Amino acid sequence: MKTARDPRHQKRREIVKELFAESYTPQPSKNEAVAAILAKKDTIDAEIQKAATAWPIDKLNRIDLAILRLAIYELEVGEAPPKVVIDEAVELAKEFGSENSSSFINGVLGTIYKKEEQAQ
């Protein structure tokens, strides 16, 4: 992340906010990226569950879950380098999450990234 004013960072912030709101109640209108992420929610959640076996999806902090869903979607789409996606997710966790969110998200995404690297 270059700065907090970076348009890509701002876009990610808005997506995380929408995903977070969606975790409480269905939203009437959705950003195109949010709709795409929610369409793959089951697959993304399965990846999170494999990487964070000690934490059932329904027990995760909802903001952490929103950040993870966005980051895993971005990793799958491949428009940004994986390390940039992970760094952005950690920055979002520092901004929105709890004290431990950034290290938790970094660990989960690091595990997923390593598995993908080994699979190639």
N, C-alpha and C positions, 0 to 999 in steps of 0.2 A: 504494500500500500504506500503510495507516494505521499498523499495527504488525505485528510478526512473530507476534503472538498472534491476529490477525484470523482468524476461522474460515474465511473464503474463501481466505486465504493458506495456512492449514494444509491445507485440502482440496487445493489445487494442489500443495503439497509432497508429499503422499501419492500423488497421481496421477503426478507426475514420478518418484517412487521406483519405483512399479509399472511405468511405461513403461521406465525404465532397466533394471530386473530382467528385463523381458520381452525386451529387446534381446539378452540373453545366453542365456536359455532360456525356453520357454513356461511360464507360471505356471499352477498348477492352478485358482486362483480369481482372478477379475478384478473390480475395481470396475466399476460400470456405465459410468462415463465412460471408463475405460481400454478397455473392450470396444468402445465406440462409436468411439473414436479409432483403435483397431487395425482396425476394419471399414473405415475410410476411409484407412488407411495409405498405400496406393498413390497416391491423389489428393493427399494431404497431402505426401508425399515428392516428387511431381512439382512441386508449388508451391515447395518448398524448393530443388529442383534448378534451377528457372527463376530464382530469386532469388539463388542462390549458385552460379553456373555454374563457378566455379573449384574448387569442393569437391564431388566425387562423394559421394553419400549414404553409401557404405560407408567413406569416409575421415573422416567427421565424428566428432568426439568424441561418444560415446554419450549423455552427459548433456546436451550441447547439442542433440542430435537429439531427445531426450525432451522437453526444454523447448520446442523449436520445434514439435513435433507437438501438444503441448497448446495452445500459443498459437494456432496456425493453426486448430485445431479450434474454439477459443473465438471466434476472429474469424468463422468461418463460422456458428456457432450464433447469434452476435449478442446474447447475454444481457448482456454487459458492453460498455461503450464501447471502441472499438479502442485508444485511448490508455491506458486502464486495463489492458487485456490486455497491451499492449507493455511498460508499466511493470512489471507483475507478472513478466513473463518475464525482464526485465532483472534484477530483484531476485532471482529464482530462480537466474539465471546467476551473479550475484555470490556467492550462498550456496553453490551446488553446483559451479559450473564452474571453469575455469582463469582465469588472469589476463586473458585476452583474450575470454573467453566472452561477457561482457556487451555489449561493443561489437560482436562478431560477430552476436549474436542481435538486438540493436537494429537493425543494418544490414539483416539479412535480413527482419525483420518490417516495418521501415520501407519497404523496397522493395515487399513484398507489399501493404502498406496503400496506398501511393501508386498502385499498379496498379489496385487495387480502386476507389479514389476516382476515377481517370480513367475507369474503365469505366462509372461511374454517370452 
